[in-house]
């Protein structure tokens, strides 16, 4: 009889534990459904804010259509659902070249950029307050100024027949292009004119900078021009 009672007691304990696990798991599963998000959108799970309230949405891809995305990428409050900002980028599906990515500093600041073939571009930081955009800090134009000036003055003057374009690159996956620290945004950005290893004159440069989120400007900039060289054609 004692063995029977003990078995029943153990069974009841296991049932309670399993029930508690199911109850604790259900809210998370419910959150994953994002029931208020329009059916034409999907949530970028890696763009969700730490408190789970905000995220970037991507238009759902129609596999039967050859058309591009029909809806813009948006920054939203997930519940209750509200569009906070229509992102100023070409609409992109999740994982598509040029699709927006995000990194949060708490729940107040979010850095958003586009993931391109070779690297990241079009960085902007939004400050949120009361579920609205309080301030928009357009960092990328300030970054481009440094690269443009060096590329035109140091490279194109010497090689005027070369293409008037260069590419931002991120060759090392261990290097973080953008990282929040102590209410600032640390930047580590590189660019070159021939990332496809084409022959001819090669230009490159790197920028290490600290963006002050409160002042909305650079606190420190270390721009490092690379050595201009000539890449020979492969034999």
Buried (B, 14 or more C-beta within 10 A) or exposed (E): EEEEEEEEEEEEEEEEEEEEEEEEEEEEEEEEEBEEBBEEBBBBEEBBBEEEBBBBBBBBBEEEEEEEBEBBBBBBBBEEBEEBBEBEBBBBBBEBEBBBBBBBBEEBBBBBBBBBEBBBBBBBBBBBEEEEEEEEBEBBEBBBEBBEEBBEEBBBEEBEEBEEEBBBBBEEEEEEBBBBEEEBBBBBBBBBBBBEEEEBBBBBBBBBBBBBBEEBEBEEBEBEBBEBEEEEEEE
